């Protein structure tokens, strides 16, 4: 584990224009956008740096996980130019309290951070290393999970995988204080391994892979699900009965997939507490539809977000190219409602979180400057949105410059401000400073 001196860096401020929309919850017209002052900041060095996930912390602050290739600039505890996990912890005043990198000498990229019930953190991603902070690599890429204390010190770490490229994407702490990890298993390279207590199905390519571990990281069970093409699990939520619902994208139409709608679909899988498949459902149209994240609503149903290029089947409308697609399903997998958001270009989502008023925050990117998108600064802009409990748009904000800017994570803080994170390769427009090829991006909406 590599440590760094404490850094104290405050976020810089600039002014953005947030869209003013019709208040769909009341039927009246009012200004319900956030305040027009938004703080924007970049962190990084001379190479590639990105934020992939953000979590609100119990002290009113927030923690960010991503990855860094840099060994200069804001990164002070790293010597080589391989990719490492990168965690940054901010307090409620947006001051950086500590930041640390984790990994070995190969390619290690963090994808998901959660705060654990003991006040520490758990971080998950993909690792190719078998040195430094990482031990137990099983070949090529593995799921790599590390349990941190509240100051970012490693309590334990584990690698899970086989000979191929196995990618850890999503993580939750379960009701028994263990963890469930989901992502992709390279079934072909594993030779059919990856299941415990279940007969082996020799699928091809990559499958959803759910790995359940206990509080100290010991394997309890693992299961894979999918067909003979590409199946990528992007998000997971625990159900009231102790099971789990996994959301992602699939272009398979065999083995575990019974009702493919056309090319890639939102493919939703319900498993029980032991990992046994209970039901599976496909949602979408005849084009590409991929789910990226899932969250449990306060009514016990589930809201799933991703993107769609369809305008048929389960998709009632498309504004052009790709739209952000939001669906709500029951715990039995029945479609309750669906909404598309976007403009005439490519608009996608990568994360969803629930707010204190039972609305939802979304993060992704947009190339549009019409429809539901108020403006575009050039190429992809990082895009943050809030929708109400029925999926109606409340406000949206675009952040970026003339190059590619993307948001991957979003959360609401205790004071109801919103933190969105991602990366940027711009150095103008909303982005006052670019320190390298791609910088970690943070913007705060008050």
C-alpha positions in Angstrom: 0.0 0.0 0.0 1.3 3.4 -1.0 0.5 6.5 1.2 0.5 10.2 0.5 0.7 13.3 2.6 -2.6 14.9 3.3 -3.6 17.5 0.6 -5.9 20.3 1.2 -7.3 21.6 -2.1 -10.5 23.6 -2.5 -12.7 23.3 -5.6 -12.7 26.3 -8.0 -15.9 28.0 -9.0 -17.4 29.0 -12.3 -20.9 29.8 -13.4 -23.1 27.5 -15.4 -26.6 27.9 -16.9 -29.0 25.1 -15.7 -32.2 24.5 -17.7 -35.5 25.9 -16.4 -38.2 23.3 -16.9 -41.9 22.8 -16.4 -42.7 21.4 -13.0 -44.3 18.1 -14.1 -45.1 17.0 -10.6 -47.5 19.8 -10.0 -48.6 20.6 -13.6 -47.6 24.3 -13.0 -44.6 26.2 -14.4 -41.9 27.1 -12.1 -38.1 27.5 -11.9 -37.0 24.2 -10.4 -33.4 24.1 -11.7 -30.6 24.1 -9.1 -28.9 27.4 -8.4 -26.8 28.6 -11.3 -23.5 28.5 -9.4 -21.7 25.2 -9.9 -18.2 24.4 -8.8 -16.0 22.6 -11.3 -12.6 21.1 -10.6 -10.1 18.9 -12.3 -7.5 16.7 -10.7 -4.7 14.7 -12.3 -1.2 14.7 -13.8 0.3 14.6 -17.2 -1.3 11.3 -18.4 -4.8 9.8 -18.1 -6.9 10.2 -15.0 -10.6 9.4 -14.5 -13.3 9.3 -11.8 -15.7 6.3 -12.2 -17.7 6.3 -9.0 -18.7 8.6 -6.1 -20.3 8.0 -2.8 -21.7 10.4 -0.2 -20.1 9.8 3.2 -21.7 9.8 6.7 -19.7 12.9 7.7 -21.4 15.0 5.0 -18.5 14.7 2.5 -17.9 12.3 -0.3 -15.3 9.8 -1.7 -14.4 9.2 -5.3 -12.9 6.1 -7.0 -11.3 6.1 -10.4 -7.9 5.4 -11.8 -4.7 7.2 -12.7 -1.9 6.6 -15.1 0.0 9.8 -13.9 2.8 9.9 -11.4 3.0 13.7 -11.2 0.7 16.7 -10.6 -1.9 15.9 -8.0 -0.7 12.3 -7.7 2.1 12.1 -5.1 2.4 8.4 -4.0 3.0 6.7 -7.4 6.2 6.1 -9.3 5.4 4.3 -12.5 3.0 5.1 -15.4 0.8 1.9 -15.1 -2.8 2.5 -14.2 -3.7 2.3 -10.5 -6.9 2.7 -8.5 -7.2 6.2 -7.2 -9.4 7.3 -4.2 -10.0 10.9 -3.1 -11.8 11.8 0.1 -13.4 15.2 0.4 -15.1 16.7 3.5 -18.4 18.6 3.5 -16.6 21.9 2.6 -15.1 20.3 -0.6 -11.6 20.2 0.8 -9.5 17.2 -0.1 -8.7 15.4 3.1 -6.6 12.5 1.6 -5.9 10.7 -1.6 -4.2 7.4 -2.3 -3.4 5.1 -5.1 -3.7 1.3 -5.0 -2.4 -1.4 -7.3 0.7 -3.1 -8.6 3.0 -2.8 -11.6 0.3 -3.7 -14.2 -3.0 -2.3 -15.3 -5.4 -1.7 -12.4 -8.6 0.4 -12.8 -11.2 1.1 -10.1 -14.9 1.1 -11.0 -17.0 1.2 -7.8 -16.7 2.6 -4.3 -19.1 2.2 -1.4 -19.0 3.3 2.2 -19.2 0.3 4.5 -21.2 0.1 7.7 -18.1 0.5 9.8 -17.3 3.9 8.3 -14.6 2.6 5.9 -14.8 1.9 2.2 -14.8 -1.0 -0.2 -13.4 -0.5 -3.7 -13.8 -2.8 -6.7 -12.4 -2.9 -10.2 -10.2 -4.9 -12.5 -6.5 -5.7 -11.9 -3.8 -7.4 -14.0 -1.2 -7.0 -11.2 0.2 -9.6 -8.8 2.5 -7.4 -6.8 2.4 -4.2 -4.8 -1.0 -4.0 -3.1 -2.4 -6.9 -5.2 -1.9 -10.6 -4.5 -3.5 -13.7 -5.8 -4.0 -12.8 -9.5 -5.4 -15.8 -11.3 -4.4 -14.7 -14.9 -5.0 -11.8 -17.1 -7.6 -9.5 -15.5 -9.3 -10.3 -12.2 -11.9 -8.8 -10.0 -9.9 -7.0 -7.4 -11.6 -5.8 -4.2 -10.0 -4.0 -1.4 -11.4 -3.1 2.0 -10.2 0.2 3.4 -10.6 1.9 6.7 -11.9 5.5 7.1 -8.4 6.9 6.3 -7.9 4.7 3.2 -5.6 2.1 4.7 -6.0 -1.4 3.3 -7.6 -3.8 5.8 -7.7 -6.7 3.3 -7.7 -7.4 -0.4 -8.8 -10.3 -2.6 -8.5 -11.2 -6.3 -11.2 -13.4 -8.0 -11.0 -14.7 -11.5 -9.5 -17.3 -13.9 -7.2 -17.3 -16.9 -9.1 -14.8 -19.0 -10.3 -11.2 -18.7 -12.7 -11.0 -15.8 -13.9 -7.5 -15.1 -15.3 -6.3 -11.7 -17.9 -3.5 -12.3 -20.4 -3.1 -9.5 -20.4 -3.7 -5.7 -22.8 -3.6 -2.8 -22.6 -4.4 0.9 -25.3 -7.0 1.6 -27.6 -7.2 4.6 -25.4 -9.8 6.2 -22.5 -7.3 6.1 -20.8 -9.3 3.3 -20.5 -8.1 -0.3 -21.8 -9.0 -3.7 -19.7 -8.2 -6.7 -20.9 -8.3 -10.3 -19.2 -7.9 -13.7 -18.0 -10.1 -16.5 -16.6 -13.6 -16.5 -14.6 -14.7 -19.5 -16.3 -18.1 -19.6 -14.4 -19.3 -22.6 -11.0 -18.7 -21.0 -12.2 -20.1 -17.6 -13.0 -23.4 -19.3 -16.5 -23.3 -17.7 -15.3 -22.6 -14.2 -16.9 -19.8 -12.2 -19.9 -21.6 -10.7 -20.1 -23.0 -7.2 -22.8 -25.6 -6.3 -24.3 -25.5 -9.8 -23.9 -27.7 -12.8 -21.5 -26.2 -15.3 -22.8 -24.6 -18.5 -20.1 -24.0 -21.1 -21.3 -20.7 -22.5 -19.0 -18.8 -24.9 -17.6 -15.3 -24.5 -18.4 -13.2 -21.5 -21.2 -13.7 -19.0 -22.7 -11.9 -16.0 -20.7 -13.1 -13.0 -22.0 -12.6 -9.4 -19.5 -13.3 -6.6 -20.6 -13.3 -3.0 -18.1 -12.9 -0.2 -18.3 -12.6 3.5 -17.3 -9.6 5.7 -13.6 -10.5 5.5 -13.5 -11.3 1.8 -13.8 -15.1 1.8 -15.7 -16.6 -1.1 -19.2 -17.9 -0.3 -20.5 -18.6 -3.8 -20.2 -17.5 -7.4 -22.6 -17.9 -10.4 -22.5 -16.9 -14.0 -25.4 -16.3 -16.3 -25.7 -15.5 -20.0 -25.6 -17.0 -23.5 -23.2 -17.5 -26.3 -22.5 -13.9 -27.1 -21.8 -10.8 -25.0 -23.5 -10.3 -21.6 -22.2 -7.5 -19.4 -23.5 -7.0 -15.8 -23.3 -3.3 -14.9 -25.3 -2.9 -11.7 -26.9 -4.8 -8.8 -29.3 -4.2 -6.0 -30.5 -6.3 -3.0 -34.2 -7.2 -2.8 -36.4 -7.4 0.3 -36.3 -11.2 0.3 -32.5 -11.3 0.5 -32.0 -11.9 -3.2 -30.5 -9.7 -5.8 -31.5 -8.1 -9.1 -28.6 -7.6 -11.7 -28.9 -5.3 -14.6 -26.8 -5.0 -17.7 -26.8 -5.6 -21.5 -27.0 -8.7 -23.5 -27.0 -9.6 -27.2 -27.4 -13.3 -26.6 -30.6 -15.2 -27.4 -29.9 -18.6 -26.0 -29.0 -20.5 -22.8 -30.2 -18.3 -19.9 -31.8 -15.7 -22.2 -35.3 -16.5 -23.2 -36.7 -13.4 -24.9 -34.2 -11.3 -26.8 -35.9 -8.3 -28.4 -33.2 -7.5 -30.9 -29.4 -7.0 -30.8 -28.5 -5.7 -27.3 -31.2 -5.5 -24.6 -31.5 -4.4 -21.1 -31.2 -7.9 -19.5 -32.4 -8.1 -15.9 -31.7 -11.2 -13.8 -33.2 -12.0 -10.4 -31.3 -14.5 -8.2 -31.9 -15.7 -4.6 -29.6 -15.3 -1.6 -27.7 -18.4 -2.8 -27.2 -17.2 -6.3 -29.8 -19.4 -8.0 -31.6 -18.0 -11.0 -35.2 -17.1 -10.2 -36.2 -15.2 -13.3 -34.8 -13.2 -16.2 -36.3 -10.5 -18.4 -35.3 -8.6 -21.5 -36.4 -5.1 -22.2 -35.8 -3.0 -25.3 -36.5 -2.8 -29.0 -34.9 -4.0 -32.2 -31.8 -1.8 -31.9 -29.0 -1.5 -29.2 -30.3 -1.1 -25.6 -27.9 -1.4 -22.7 -28.6 -1.0 -19.0 -25.8 0.7 -17.0 -27.1 1.0 -13.4 -29.9 0.0 -11.0 -31.3 1.5 -7.8 -34.0 0.4 -5.4 -36.9 2.8 -5.1 -38.6 3.5 -1.7 -41.7 1.6 -2.9 -39.7 -1.6 -3.2 -39.6 -1.5 -7.0 -36.4 -0.9 -9.1 -35.3 1.8 -11.5 -32.8 1.0 -14.2 -31.0 3.4 -16.5 -29.0 3.0 -19.6 -29.3 4.1 -23.2 -31.3 3.0 -26.2 -31.2 3.4 -30.0 -34.6 1.8 -30.4 -38.0 3.4 -31.0 -40.1 0.2 -30.9 -40.9 -2.7 -28.6 -40.7 -1.5 -25.0 -39.3 1.9 -26.1 -42.1 4.3 -26.7 -40.1 7.0 -28.4 -36.6 8.1 -29.5 -35.5 11.7 -29.9 -32.7 10.8 -32.3 -29.5 8.6 -32.4 -29.2 7.4 -28.8 -31.3 8.4 -25.9 -31.0 8.0 -22.2 -33.5 5.3 -21.3 -35.0 4.9 -17.9 -37.3 2.0 -16.8 -39.1 1.1 -13.6 -39.8 -2.6 -12.9 -41.5 -4.5 -10.1 -39.6 -7.0 -7.9 -41.2 -9.6 -10.2 -39.7 -8.0 -13.3 -42.8 -6.4 -14.7 -42.4 -3.1 -16.5 -44.2 -0.3 -14.7 -43.1 2.7 -16.8 -40.3 3.8 -19.2 -39.0 7.2 -20.3 -36.5 8.4 -22.9 -34.5 11.6 -22.4 -32.3 13.4 -24.8 -32.0 15.3 -28.1 -31.3 14.5 -31.7 -27.7 13.3 -31.1 -26.1 10.7 -28.8 -27.2 10.9 -25.1 -26.4 8.2 -22.7 -26.4 7.4 -18.9 -23.9 5.6 -16.7 -25.2 6.0 -13.2 -28.3 6.5 -11.1 -28.8 7.3 -7.4 -31.9 8.0 -5.2 -32.4 11.3 -3.4 -34.0 12.2 -0.1 -37.2 13.4 -1.8 -37.5 10.0 -3.6 -36.4 11.4 -6.9 -33.4 10.1 -9.0 -30.1 11.6 -10.1 -28.6 10.4 -13.4 -25.2 10.9 -14.9 -23.8 10.3 -18.3 -22.9 12.3 -21.4 -24.7 14.2 -24.2 -23.9 15.4 -27.7 -27.2 17.1 -28.2 -28.2 20.8 -27.8 -32.0 20.3 -28.3 -34.9 18.3 -26.9 -34.2 17.7 -23.2 -30.6 19.0 -23.5 -30.2 22.8 -23.0 -26.7 23.2 -24.5 -23.6 21.5 -25.9 -20.1 22.9 -25.6 -18.6 20.5 -28.1 -18.4 16.7 -28.7 -19.5 14.8 -25.5 -20.4 16.9 -22.5 -20.7 15.5 -19.0 -24.4 15.4 -18.3 -26.2 15.4 -14.9 -30.0 15.2 -14.6 -32.7 14.9 -11.9 -36.0 13.2 -12.5 -39.0 12.8 -10.2 -40.4 9.5 -8.9 -42.3 9.0 -12.2 -39.2 9.6 -14.3 -40.2 13.2 -15.4 -37.3 15.5 -16.0 -36.8 18.2 -13.3 -33.5 19.7 -14.3 -30.4 18.9 -16.3 -26.9 20.4 -16.5 -24.2 20.0 -19.2 -20.5 20.6 -18.3 -17.6 20.5 -20.8 -15.5 22.1 -23.4 -14.7 21.4 -27.1 -13.3 17.9 -26.4 -14.7 14.8 -24.8 -16.2 15.2 -21.3 -18.1 12.3 -19.6 -19.8 11.7 -16.3 -19.8 8.3 -14.7 -21.0 8.8 -11.1 -23.5 11.0 -9.2 -24.7 11.3 -5.6 -26.6 13.6 -3.3 -24.9 14.9 -0.2 -26.4 15.5 3.2 -27.1 19.2 2.4 -28.9 18.0 -0.8 -26.2 19.4 -3.1 -25.2 17.0 -6.0 -21.7 15.8 -6.8 -21.1 14.4 -10.3 -17.8 12.9 -11.3 -16.1 11.7 -14.5 -13.3 12.8 -16.8 -12.5 15.5 -19.3 -10.0 16.1 -22.1 -11.1 19.7 -22.6 -9.1 22.8 -21.5 -11.6 25.6 -22.2 -15.3 26.3 -21.9 -16.3 25.1 -18.4 -12.9 23.5 -17.9 -10.5 26.1 -16.7 -7.5 23.7 -16.4 -6.4 20.5 -18.1 -3.3 18.9 -16.5 -2.7 16.1 -19.0 -4.4 13.9 -21.6 -7.5 13.2 -19.5 -8.2 14.7 -16.1 -10.6 13.5 -13.3 -13.6 15.8 -13.3 -15.8 16.9 -10.4 -18.7 19.3 -10.6 -21.1 20.3 -7.8 -24.7 21.5 -8.2 -26.1 23.4 -5.3 
